[in-house]
Amino acid sequence: MLKLPAYVLVTPARNEARFIESTIQAVVAQTAIPLKWVIVSDGSTDGTDEIVQRYAAVHPWIELLRMPERTERNFAGKAHAVNAGLQKAAGLPYEAVANLDADITFEQDYFAYLLEKLAEDPELGVVGTPNSDASGEVYDFRFVSLEEVQGTCQLFRRACFEAIGGYVPSKGGNIDTIACVAARMKGWKTRTFTGKLSLHHRVMGTAQASPLKARFNEGRRDYIIGNHPVWQLFRVAYQSTKRPFLARGFALGAGFLWAALRRVERPVSSEFIAFRRREEMQRLARFLTGRKQPAATPAPSRAATSESR
């Protein structure tokens, strides 16, 4: 039987009182418990801290780290929160580290499943699973590469996380995508394993925006990380087939075009952009010619993961 790597969790949380207790309950119920879980309250004012403190009093491996309240909400804050949380784990003999959002739930063997994947393949640097959000939507892996690992829960091999220098504090977002691409540039494999599914309890990107505004912001972030314009056209076309029809794709394209016209600053290097665009063109060619990426095992249904709510 494989020995599972020891791991630590870091959860940035800003005003997550509505969901964080369910996430804590899901982690406490895991068959593979982390050495430490640092929940970083990034200026919360809604009772998040009190919920965390109640569980930390019972489980000594849970720690609340309070950050100063910020007037500005951006994705750089998430990167800074993760870095601050990891400082609390300094000196612990962990081999893997996970960034876990404060609004997801999953089955009791979720982390054991991901840790086993790391143990089986020493070349894996980042692993995760798909998630289903509050709209019931799950990524269609005919169009999304299994090399992309969603940011709701990314489990890194510690050596990989340190090799890429951790998360880039990009105010515009997509720190999860930047991390995955950076890992592949360093020679690590990144992989979404579809044998498990997490439940994200809000529609992605809607914490501070309407669904269409979230799509606009997504298009803007696509520009920031250097998406190829041809790839983006196919993304817009595909998203236009989703509800609300046409409007969703239009919002995505408008966000990308807005950022391009304003020449929004990119937090990534020209080498990063060239590498990403090369990957996108390879994936597009594979899709158009009918060549398949590695097969994905069927993900469980929403009902199968609802027990951990």
Backbone torsions as a table, in degrees:
resi	resn	phi	psi	omega
1	MET	NA	135.7	-177.9
2	LEU	-68.4	140.3	173.4
3	LYS	-83.6	123.9	-177.9
4	LEU	-77.6	138.6	177.4
5	PRO	-63.1	142.7	172.7
6	ALA	-71.2	143.8	-175.6
7	TYR	-141.8	161.3	172.7
8	VAL	-125.4	154.9	177.9
9	LEU	-116.1	145.7	170.0
10	VAL	-131.3	130.9	179.7
11	THR	-127.2	108.2	170.7
12	PRO	-73.0	131.8	-177.4
13	ALA	-138.0	121.5	176.7
14	ARG	-126.8	107.3	179.5
15	ASN	54.1	59.1	-177.7
16	GLU	-113.1	26.7	-177.1
17	ALA	-59.0	-27.8	-178.0
18	ARG	-66.9	-32.3	-171.5
19	PHE	-120.1	-22.8	-164.4
20	ILE	-65.5	-28.4	-179.8
21	GLU	-64.2	-38.1	177.3
22	SER	-64.1	-39.1	177.9
23	THR	-65.0	-43.6	178.6
24	ILE	-61.0	-44.3	179.9
25	GLN	-61.8	-36.8	179.0
26	ALA	-66.5	-38.6	179.7
27	VAL	-72.7	-43.4	179.6
28	VAL	-58.4	-31.5	-177.7
29	ALA	-83.9	-0.8	-175.5
30	GLN	-65.3	146.1	174.7
31	THR	-73.9	-23.7	175.7
32	ALA	-117.1	102.9	-176.3
33	ILE	-85.7	139.4	177.9
34	PRO	-69.9	155.9	173.2
35	LEU	-62.5	-36.5	-179.0
36	LYS	-156.2	145.2	174.8
37	TRP	-130.0	111.4	178.3
38	VAL	-99.4	116.4	175.8
39	ILE	-100.0	114.8	-173.8
40	VAL	-97.1	105.6	177.9
41	SER	-80.3	105.7	-172.8
42	ASP	-89.6	68.5	179.0
43	GLY	77.9	27.9	-177.9
44	SER	-65.4	144.9	-179.9
45	THR	-130.6	10.9	-169.8
46	ASP	-114.0	11.1	-178.0
47	GLY	101.9	0.7	176.9
48	THR	-55.3	-46.2	-175.8
49	ASP	-60.1	-42.3	-177.6
50	GLU	-64.4	-38.3	178.1
51	ILE	-63.7	-46.8	-179.5
52	VAL	-63.0	-44.1	-178.5
53	GLN	-61.8	-34.2	179.0
54	ARG	-63.3	-41.2	179.2
55	TYR	-78.2	-33.9	179.1
56	ALA	-64.7	-27.9	178.5
57	ALA	-68.6	-22.1	-178.9
58	VAL	-100.2	-33.4	-176.3
59	HIS	-117.9	101.7	-173.6
60	PRO	-65.0	-15.0	178.5
61	TRP	-83.2	-3.4	173.8
62	ILE	-97.3	131.3	179.1
63	GLU	-133.5	135.8	174.2
64	LEU	-94.4	128.8	173.5
65	LEU	-116.8	116.2	-177.9
66	ARG	-91.7	123.1	175.6
67	MET	-99.5	156.1	178.3
68	PRO	-61.8	147.6	178.9
69	GLU	-65.9	135.2	179.1
70	ARG	-110.6	142.9	175.7
71	THR	-82.6	-22.1	-177.3
72	GLU	-107.4	132.9	176.3
73	ARG	-106.7	118.9	174.7
74	ASN	-151.9	172.4	-173.0
75	PHE	-76.7	-17.3	175.4
76	ALA	-62.5	-32.4	178.4
77	GLY	-60.2	-36.0	178.7
78	LYS	-64.5	-44.0	179.2
79	ALA	-62.9	-43.5	179.3
80	HIS	-64.3	-36.6	179.8
81	ALA	-65.8	-42.6	178.5
82	VAL	-62.0	-44.7	179.4
83	ASN	-61.1	-42.3	179.2
84	ALA	-65.2	-39.2	178.8
85	GLY	-64.2	-40.0	-179.3
86	LEU	-66.8	-27.4	176.2
87	GLN	-61.7	-30.0	178.3
88	LYS	-72.4	-17.7	179.9
89	ALA	-98.8	3.3	-179.4
90	ALA	-57.9	134.8	179.4
91	GLY	94.5	-15.7	177.5
92	LEU	-79.6	145.0	-176.8
93	PRO	-84.3	57.4	-179.0
94	TYR	-91.4	149.0	-179.8
95	GLU	-111.0	-10.7	-179.2
96	ALA	-144.5	152.2	180.0
97	VAL	-138.9	136.6	-179.1
98	ALA	-121.1	136.6	167.7
99	ASN	-93.8	119.5	-174.8
100	LEU	-122.9	125.0	176.4
101	ASP	-67.6	158.9	-174.7
102	ALA	-92.7	14.3	-176.3
103	ASP	-137.9	34.4	177.6
104	ILE	-128.9	156.7	175.0
105	THR	-134.3	166.8	-172.8
106	PHE	-167.3	173.0	-178.8
107	GLU	-71.7	165.3	-174.4
108	GLN	-66.5	-24.2	-179.5
109	ASP	-103.6	21.1	-175.6
110	TYR	-60.0	-52.8	-177.9
111	PHE	-72.9	-32.6	175.3
112	ALA	-60.1	-39.8	178.5
113	TYR	-61.0	-48.0	-178.6
114	LEU	-69.4	-40.0	179.2
115	LEU	-64.8	-34.5	177.1
116	GLU	-64.1	-36.6	177.6
117	LYS	-62.9	-41.8	177.2
118	LEU	-64.2	-40.3	-178.8
119	ALA	-66.2	-33.1	-177.4
120	GLU	-74.9	-29.0	-174.4
121	ASP	-135.0	104.6	-177.4
122	PRO	-68.0	-10.0	178.8
123	GLU	-88.0	-9.6	178.2
124	LEU	-74.2	127.4	179.0
125	GLY	-106.6	-32.2	-178.9
126	VAL	-139.1	131.3	178.1
127	VAL	-134.5	158.5	177.7
128	GLY	-171.1	-172.6	178.7
129	THR	-131.7	168.0	170.9
130	PRO	-69.3	164.6	168.6
131	ASN	-134.3	155.8	174.2
132	SER	-107.8	130.0	-177.9
133	ASP	-95.5	-172.7	-174.2
134	ALA	-64.3	-18.0	177.7
135	SER	-84.6	-8.5	-177.3
136	GLY	87.7	1.3	-176.1
137	GLU	-82.0	136.4	174.1
138	VAL	-122.8	142.5	179.6
139	TYR	-54.1	138.3	174.1
140	ASP	-90.7	110.2	-173.0
141	PHE	-79.5	10.4	164.7
142	ARG	-75.5	-24.0	-174.3
143	PHE	-115.9	-15.8	178.7
144	VAL	-114.4	125.6	-177.3
145	SER	-66.0	141.7	175.2
146	LEU	-67.5	-9.8	176.0
147	GLU	-76.2	-17.1	178.6
148	GLU	-85.7	130.5	-179.0
149	VAL	-114.6	120.9	-175.7
150	GLN	-65.0	145.0	-172.7
151	GLY	-76.7	-6.0	177.6
152	THR	-62.4	-33.9	173.2
153	CYS	-153.9	107.6	175.5
154	GLN	-115.7	122.3	177.5
155	LEU	-104.0	117.7	-178.2
156	PHE	-103.4	142.4	161.4
157	ARG	-68.4	134.3	-174.2
158	ARG	-55.3	-42.1	-178.6
159	ALA	-61.3	-36.0	178.4
160	CYS	-69.0	-47.1	-178.5
161	PHE	-59.4	-41.0	179.8
162	GLU	-72.1	-33.2	-179.8
163	ALA	-65.2	-34.6	-178.9
164	ILE	-89.9	-0.8	179.4
165	GLY	76.7	21.8	-179.8
166	GLY	74.0	-162.8	-179.3
167	TYR	-76.5	139.9	173.9
168	VAL	-80.2	125.6	-178.5
169	PRO	-74.2	70.4	-179.1
170	SER	-84.3	115.7	179.2
171	LYS	-62.0	-31.4	-177.5
172	GLY	-78.6	-11.0	176.4
173	GLY	103.6	-165.9	-178.0
174	ASN	61.3	32.1	178.5
175	ILE	-65.5	-27.5	178.5
176	ASP	-69.3	-43.8	178.1
177	THR	-65.9	-42.2	178.7
178	ILE	-58.4	-41.5	-179.5
179	ALA	-64.2	-42.6	-179.1
180	CYS	-65.5	-44.7	179.3
181	VAL	-64.2	-43.1	178.8
182	ALA	-59.8	-38.6	178.7
183	ALA	-63.4	-44.8	179.5
184	ARG	-65.8	-35.0	176.7
185	MET	-63.2	-27.8	178.4
186	LYS	-87.3	0.6	177.3
187	GLY	96.3	2.8	177.9
188	TRP	-84.2	153.4	172.6
189	LYS	-91.7	141.4	175.5
190	THR	-123.9	141.1	-172.0
191	ARG	-155.2	135.2	168.1
192	THR	-93.4	125.7	178.1
193	PHE	-104.9	123.4	-169.3
194	THR	-94.8	12.9	177.5
195	GLY	-76.5	-12.2	176.1
196	LYS	-129.7	163.7	-179.0
197	LEU	-143.3	133.7	171.8
198	SER	-102.4	158.4	178.6
199	LEU	-109.2	120.1	177.8
200	HIS	-96.8	120.1	-167.5
201	HIS	-85.4	11.5	167.4
202	ARG	-142.1	158.5	176.5
203	VAL	-67.2	131.8	-174.5
204	MET	-52.4	129.8	174.4
205	GLY	84.8	4.3	-174.2
206	THR	-104.5	14.2	179.7
207	ALA	-59.4	-36.0	-178.8
208	GLN	-129.7	19.8	-175.8
209	ALA	-153.0	157.2	173.7
210	SER	-71.3	164.2	-180.0
211	PRO	-55.8	-42.4	-179.8
212	LEU	-71.5	-37.5	175.1
213	LYS	-63.3	-36.1	177.5
214	ALA	-62.8	-39.0	178.0
215	ARG	-67.3	-39.1	175.6
216	PHE	-59.5	-46.6	178.9
217	ASN	-63.1	-35.0	177.9
218	GLU	-64.2	-41.8	176.9
219	GLY	-62.6	-39.6	177.0
220	ARG	-63.0	-41.3	178.6
221	ARG	-67.7	-33.2	177.0
222	ASP	-59.9	-39.6	177.4
223	TYR	-66.4	-42.6	-176.1
224	ILE	-57.9	-36.7	-178.9
225	ILE	-94.7	8.8	168.6
226	GLY	87.2	24.3	178.1
227	ASN	-52.5	140.8	177.1
228	HIS	-68.1	136.1	179.9
229	PRO	-56.6	-36.4	178.9
230	VAL	-66.7	-44.3	176.4
231	TRP	-58.0	-41.7	-177.4
232	GLN	-65.5	-36.2	176.7
233	LEU	-60.5	-41.5	177.9
234	PHE	-67.7	-36.3	176.5
235	ARG	-63.3	-43.4	179.1
236	VAL	-62.1	-43.6	179.9
237	ALA	-62.3	-43.1	-179.5
238	TYR	-66.7	-45.3	-178.6
239	GLN	-65.1	-24.7	178.1
240	SER	-67.7	-16.8	178.0
241	THR	-86.0	-3.3	-179.4
242	LYS	-98.3	153.9	176.0
243	ARG	-70.8	140.7	-8.6
244	PRO	-73.0	125.5	-173.1
245	PHE	-52.0	140.2	179.8
246	LEU	68.5	-47.8	-176.1
247	ALA	-61.3	-37.9	-178.5
248	ARG	-64.3	-46.4	178.4
249	GLY	-66.5	-39.5	178.9
250	PHE	-60.7	-43.8	-179.9
251	ALA	-63.1	-41.1	178.8
252	LEU	-62.7	-47.6	179.8
253	GLY	-64.7	-37.8	-179.9
254	ALA	-65.0	-39.3	178.3
255	GLY	-63.8	-41.9	179.1
256	PHE	-64.7	-46.5	-178.1
257	LEU	-65.4	-40.6	178.8
258	TRP	-58.3	-46.1	-179.3
259	ALA	-66.7	-37.8	179.9
260	ALA	-66.4	-43.5	-179.1
261	LEU	-66.6	-33.9	179.3
262	ARG	-87.2	-3.7	-179.2
263	ARG	48.6	54.4	-179.9
264	VAL	-58.3	138.8	-177.4
265	GLU	-62.5	136.5	178.1
266	ARG	-103.3	134.9	-178.0
267	PRO	-88.1	9.5	-175.8
268	VAL	-118.4	160.2	-176.3
269	SER	-81.1	165.8	175.9
270	SER	-64.2	-32.8	177.4
271	GLU	-65.5	-39.5	177.1
272	PHE	-61.2	-47.6	-178.0
273	ILE	-62.7	-43.5	179.4
274	ALA	-62.1	-41.9	179.3
275	PHE	-64.1	-45.6	-179.3
276	ARG	-63.6	-45.1	-179.0
277	ARG	-65.1	-35.3	177.1
278	ARG	-64.1	-43.0	176.4
279	GLU	-61.0	-43.4	-177.8
280	GLU	-63.5	-42.0	179.6
281	MET	-67.8	-35.1	176.1
282	GLN	-65.2	-41.7	179.3
283	ARG	-67.0	-40.0	179.6
284	LEU	-65.6	-41.6	177.8
285	ALA	-63.5	-39.8	178.4
286	ARG	-63.0	-41.3	179.8
287	PHE	-67.2	-44.6	-175.6
288	LEU	-70.3	-28.1	-180.0
289	THR	-94.1	-3.7	177.1
290	GLY	84.0	5.9	176.3
291	ARG	-73.8	141.2	-172.9
292	LYS	-99.6	147.1	167.7
293	GLN	-82.7	170.9	-179.9
294	PRO	-51.6	138.5	-174.6
295	ALA	-63.2	142.8	176.0
296	ALA	-101.5	134.5	175.1
297	THR	-74.8	149.3	-176.8
298	PRO	-60.7	135.6	176.2
299	ALA	-79.8	150.2	178.3
300	PRO	-68.0	162.6	178.8
301	SER	-74.9	166.4	176.3
302	ARG	-58.5	-36.7	-177.8
303	ALA	-62.5	-34.2	-177.0
304	ALA	-67.2	-23.7	-178.1
305	THR	-106.0	-2.6	-175.9
306	SER	-72.2	-15.1	-179.9
307	GLU	-62.1	-26.5	-174.8
308	SER	-89.5	4.6	177.9
309	ARG	-67.3	NA	NA
